């Protein structure tokens, strides 16, 4: 079974600081087939991309931009994106580094 795990696991409000998978992706990983593993890995590593991150310039993936109804980021606790241009997505690493949105 393919995996992104780097044994530096730490749940940071819905995303692993080590491998950048969402907690949902991690919990469902053993149920996913090889194709789903390959697609998720490609999205995280930037080989399947929809745009470049506006913060770091690295390849990033957005499910909505790819024609899906949801994106991986919908599974996370909301981050404060008020400093970003409206409607612009960032990569997993940059989004996980943003502060949580205060209620």
C-alpha positions as CSV (number, residue, x, y, z in Angstrom):
1,X,0.0,0.0,0.0
2,X,1.3,3.4,-1.0
3,X,1.5,6.0,1.7
4,X,2.8,9.5,2.3
5,X,3.4,9.0,6.0
6,X,6.8,10.3,7.2
7,X,6.2,9.3,10.8
8,X,5.9,13.0,11.9
9,X,2.2,12.8,12.6
10,X,0.6,15.7,14.3
11,X,-3.0,16.7,13.8
12,X,-3.2,20.4,13.1
13,X,-6.9,21.1,13.1
14,X,-7.7,18.5,10.5
15,X,-4.4,18.2,8.6
16,X,-1.3,16.2,9.4
17,X,1.8,18.3,9.8
18,X,3.9,15.5,8.5
19,X,2.3,14.2,5.3
20,X,-0.3,17.0,4.7
21,X,-3.2,14.5,4.4
22,X,-6.5,15.4,6.0
23,X,-7.7,13.3,9.0
24,X,-10.4,12.0,6.7
25,X,-7.8,10.9,4.1
26,X,-5.8,9.2,6.8
27,X,-8.7,7.4,8.4
28,X,-10.0,6.2,5.0
29,X,-6.5,5.4,3.5
30,X,-6.8,1.6,4.2
31,X,-10.1,1.5,2.4
32,X,-8.9,3.3,-0.7
33,X,-7.7,1.5,-3.8
34,X,-4.3,2.0,-5.4
35,X,-5.7,4.5,-7.9
36,X,-7.2,6.6,-5.1
37,X,-3.8,6.5,-3.3
38,X,-2.0,7.6,-6.5
39,X,-4.5,10.5,-7.1
40,X,-4.2,11.8,-3.5
41,X,-0.4,11.5,-3.5
42,X,-0.3,13.4,-6.8
43,X,-2.5,16.2,-5.4
44,X,-0.4,16.6,-2.3
45,X,2.9,16.4,-4.1
46,X,1.8,18.8,-6.8
47,X,2.1,16.4,-9.8
48,X,-1.7,16.7,-10.2
49,X,-2.3,20.5,-10.0
50,X,-5.0,23.0,-10.8
51,X,-3.0,26.2,-10.1
52,X,0.0,27.6,-8.3
53,X,-0.3,28.6,-4.7
54,X,-0.6,32.4,-4.4
55,X,1.5,32.4,-1.2
56,X,4.5,30.1,-2.1
57,X,4.2,29.7,-5.8
58,X,4.3,25.9,-5.6
59,X,1.8,23.6,-7.5
60,X,-1.5,23.2,-5.7
61,X,-4.7,21.3,-6.1
62,X,-8.3,22.4,-5.7
63,X,-11.1,19.9,-6.1
64,X,-13.6,22.7,-7.0
65,X,-11.3,24.0,-9.7
66,X,-11.0,20.4,-11.0
67,X,-14.8,20.3,-11.4
68,X,-15.7,18.5,-8.2
69,X,-18.3,19.7,-5.8
70,X,-16.0,19.5,-2.8
71,X,-12.3,20.1,-2.1
72,X,-9.9,18.5,0.5
73,X,-9.9,21.8,2.4
74,X,-13.6,21.6,3.2
75,X,-12.6,18.9,5.8
76,X,-10.4,21.3,7.8
77,X,-11.2,23.7,10.6
78,X,-11.6,27.1,8.9
79,X,-8.4,29.2,8.6
80,X,-8.2,33.0,8.5
81,X,-7.8,33.7,4.8
82,X,-8.8,37.3,5.1
83,X,-5.4,38.4,3.9
84,X,-5.7,36.5,0.6
85,X,-7.4,37.6,-2.6
86,X,-11.0,36.5,-2.5
87,X,-11.6,33.1,-4.1
88,X,-7.9,32.2,-4.3
89,X,-6.7,28.8,-3.2
90,X,-3.4,28.0,-1.5
91,X,-1.5,24.7,-1.2
92,X,-1.9,22.3,1.7
93,X,1.3,23.5,3.4
94,X,0.4,27.2,3.3
95,X,-3.2,26.6,4.3
96,X,-2.1,24.5,7.3
97,X,0.2,27.3,8.4
98,X,-2.6,29.9,8.5
99,X,-4.1,30.8,11.9
100,X,-7.6,29.3,12.7
101,X,-10.5,31.6,12.0
102,X,-11.7,33.0,15.3
103,X,-15.4,32.6,15.9
